[in-house]
Amino acid sequence: MIKISDDMKERIGKAFKDKKYCVWGTSSKDGRPDISFRGSTYVWDDEHIAFWDRSRGISTKNLEENPNVCMLYIDLTDRVGWRFDGRATIYKDGEMREKIMSRTIKDELDKDPERKGYGVIVRVDRIRRYSGDEVFQQR
């Protein structure tokens, strides 16, 4: 069972403001990897993480081809961090896209003034420490 903790929710929710980072790893259908910073990352609920994808670049193409992703949150000052593995769903239009956008921080939405981005929700399947192989939670 997955239940993202209150500490995780708080840290991820203020990562952009605190200059901590949420780095997303994606890969194409043939396994070519890519990583990207997503300042819009936030916890959607106890089992999901969301972000606003305004880049529409390689990572977006990867998400379309292969929904398996990993997100690293790291706070080196406090030596706290986690890796979240899961499956992404992209919302290019509709009610879910609007809901994701409505909860995205203003600083990130301001970088997409025409609102051409997509909403992304990731169902978390495993939470691990930021280093080592210790698994906190898993489906």
PETA-V723827 format. One record per helix or strand of 3 or more residues. SS is the DSSP state (h for helix, s for strand). FROM is the first residue (numbers start at 1). LEN is the number of residues. If there is no record, write none. Layout:
ss = [SS:SS]
from = [FROM:FROM]
len = [LEN:LEN]
This chain:
ss = [h:s:s:s:s:h:s:s:h:h:s:s]
from = [6:21:33:42:48:58:68:80:95:106:118:135]
len = [8:7:5:4:6:8:8:12:8:4:12:4]
